C-alpha cells in the first residue's frame, strides 16, 4: 500500500524523469494551466460583453424601428384618411347620391392609381357593408373591419394597419381609415396593399442594420411572419420572452439574438434579429489571439525553463562526471564549475574533498609500498631465520650424534675407574664428580638428540599398556636418589593403566621433577599428585621455588626458551619442549600455574585406558 502510494507520488512528480527534463515540463504545465485558465475566463468575459452589446443593439434598434414604422403606418393612414374624409365620400355614404358616388369613385381611382402596391380598395358604409370596390376583383380577401385598429392618428384621422394575409402566394395587408362625420364613424375606407420587398431591398435594409442584422414583420397573434420577400418561420421562442431580448436558434441560420416590438396603430410586430456568431466573432478573434499568445508563452517558457534547468544541471552533471571518475580510480579528476552560487560552492567543496581523497590515496599507496617492503624484508628475515633454524637443527643433530659415541666410551671408562679405584685415593672423589658431570652431559646430548628427532618427525614411541602408579614411583625414586637433600612427596597416586611409551612418560616426570628441584634453591619440598578427573589422568608436580612470571608462561614450552638464562640455573631450554611434545603425541596436554617467589605447579593430563 505504502509502496504503491510512493510509486504513484513518484509518477506524479515525474520521478522517472531527469531534473533537466522535469523543470521545463513543470513550467510548461504551469504555463498551460495559467494560459488556459486565463483564456477561458477572459474569453467568457469577452463573450458575455459581446452578447451584452448584441442585446443592447437589438433593443435600441427594435425601439427605433418601431417608431419609424409607426410613422409609416400613420402616414399611410393619414393619406388614406384624407381621401376617406372627402366631403363627396361622406355625402355618398350618408345619402348614397349618384353624383357623390361618381365623384367619390373618381377620387378613389386617382388615389388607387398613385401606388402600384394598392391592390384593392373597399369603401364600407356605417353597417360595414362594402359599397364601393375598386381594383383586382379576383382578390378574394376577407375583411374583418373589427380586427382593424382604429387608432387616432391625428385630429382629423382615425385608422391603422391590419394583419398580413397570404393569398395565392402573395402577401397583402390592409390599411384602414374611418370616415368621420360630426365625430361619428359613418364608414370605412380600406386599402389592401401588396407587400412586395425585393431581395435587394431586404439586403440593403440588412446592411443598414449592420452586423448581419435582419428584420421581420409579423402579425400580433404570431400567426404569420415575413421578411418582406416571402413568409418565414416563426421565432422558436415565446413572444413574451421576445419582448425583452432572447437568444434562440433559427433553423436556417444558427444562434441568434432577437427582440420583438408591436408597432402602434397596427396589428404588426417587428422582429429585429442578429446572428450571435457575428457578435461572438470578436470573442472568437480574441480567443484566437489569446491562444496564439498562450502557445508562444508556453513554448518560450518551456524553452526558458529548459535553458535554466540546463544551466543548473550542467554543473551537477560535471560534478557527477568527476565523482564517477574518482569512483573509477582517477583521483586527479576535478569538477570544472566556475560559478559563485550554491552549486559553485558545492563544486569547490567537492574539489577540496577530491584533493584530500587524492592526498589520502597517495599516502595510503606510499604506506602500502612501505608495508610491502617491510613485509618483504620480514619474509626474507623469516626465510633467513628458517634457514638458520634448519642449519641449527642439522648442526644439533650431527653434533649430538658425533658427541654421543665418544661420550659413551668415556663414561664407560670412568665407571670402570670408579669401580677399580679405592675410595681412599685422592683422585677417587674427583673421578666420581667427573663421572656425575658426564651423566649430566649425557642427558644434555640425549635432549639434543630428542629435539632433532622431534624436528625431523623421527621420534619413536613404543606403545604399551603400563601401570602408571608404578612408573610414577620409579621416576620419583630415581630423582630422589640424585637429590637426597630434597624430599619428593607423592601426595596421591591414582592406580591406572595408561597406553603409551612408558619410558617417554617417565622422561616427562623426571624432567618436571628435575626442574622442580633445580628452580627451588630455597625450598626442599616437591609435591606429586596423580588423580583421575573426568576420565582423565591429571599429574601435578608442585614446587615452592622461584616461580615464573606470567609474561613467560606463553613461551615456556617453546624450543630453547629459558626464563633465566644466567649461569646460576644451567640448562638448554629443551626439557619442557620435549615433555610437551611427548604429552601431545599421547593425546594429552600440559600447562603450568605459577607465582613468582612462591612456586610453580606443572600439570599434564593423559587419556586413561583403564583403571588398575
Ligand atoms: P632448562 O633446561 O632451562 O631447565 P626447561 O625447558 O626445562 O629448560 O625449562 C625452561 C625454562 O622454564 C627454564 O629455563 C626455567 O626458567 C623455567 N622453569 C622450568 N621449570 C621451572 C620451575 N619448576 N620453576 C621455575 N622455573 C621453571
Boltz pocket constraint, residues with backbone or C-beta under 6 A from the ligand:
constraints:
  - pocket:
      binder: B
      contacts: [[A, 511], [A, 512], [A, 515], [A, 516], [A, 517], [A, 519], [A, 543], [A, 545], [A, 546], [A, 547], [A, 548], [A, 556], [A, 558], [A, 561], [A, 562], [A, 563], [A, 564], [A, 569], [A, 570], [A, 571], [A, 572], [A, 573], [A, 574], [A, 575], [A, 576], [A, 577], [A, 600]]
      max_distance: 6.0
